[in-house]
C-alpha cells in the first residue's frame, strides 16, 4: 500500500481515543449518545470506559468510526 492510498482514509493515523475525544469536543456526551445509541455514551460516560467497550465490541466501534467520517464530510467537527 503506498502513501497515496493510505492518506485517503480519514481514519488513517488516528487512534480510537483521538476519534472519541474529537466527537465529544464537538457534540458533547449527551448529543453523542443521542446520535449513537450505545450505553458507553449515555450511562456515566467517560473516554476510558468508552475505549474499553469499543475496543472489545466491533459493531459499536464501526458505528463510532462511521459517525466520525460522516461528521468530517459534513464539517461538524471542531478544529
N, C-alpha and C positions, 0 to 999 in steps of 0.2 A: 504494500500500500504506500503510495507516495504522499508527500506533504500536501499536495493539491487536493487530493480526495479527503484526507482527514480534516482539513480546515473547513470543509463544507458542512461537517456535522456540528450543530450548535452546542452539543454537549461535550465536544472534544476538549479535553484539558480541565473540565470542571469536576469537582468532587460532588458527591451527593450532599455533603454539608454545605458547599457553596450554593447549590441549587435551592435547598430548603431555606437557607439564610436569605437569599435574594427574594424568594417568594414571600417570606414572612415580612421582610422590609417593605415590599411593595403592596401586599394585600392585608397583612395582619393575620393573626391566628383565626379570628372569627370568620373573616371573609374566606380565608383559605379552606377552612372546614366546611363552609357552605358550598364552595366550588368543587372540592374534592372530598367526598363523603367517606372519610376514614377516621376512626377513633383517635389515632395519634395526633390529629389536628383539632379535635373537638373536646376531648376529655383530658384536662390537665396537660396541655401541650407544652413541649419543650423541644429544642433542637436535638438533644441527646436521646430522648425517648423516641422521637420520630426516626432518627437514624437507626436505632436498634430495630424498630419494627420494619422499616422499609428495606433494610439490608437482608432480612430473612423472609420477606414477602414480595416475590417478584411481580405479582399483578398490581400491587399497590405502588411499587416503585415505578412501574411503567406508567401508571396514571399520573404520578407526580412529574415524571420526565416529559410526558406528552403535554401536560398543562404548562410546564416551563417553556417548551417550544412554542406552544400556542401564544403564550404571553410575550415571547420575543417577537413573533411575527406581527403581533398587534401593538407593539411598543407599549406594553403595560408594566414593564419592569422599571423600577427606579434605577438611575445610573449610579 
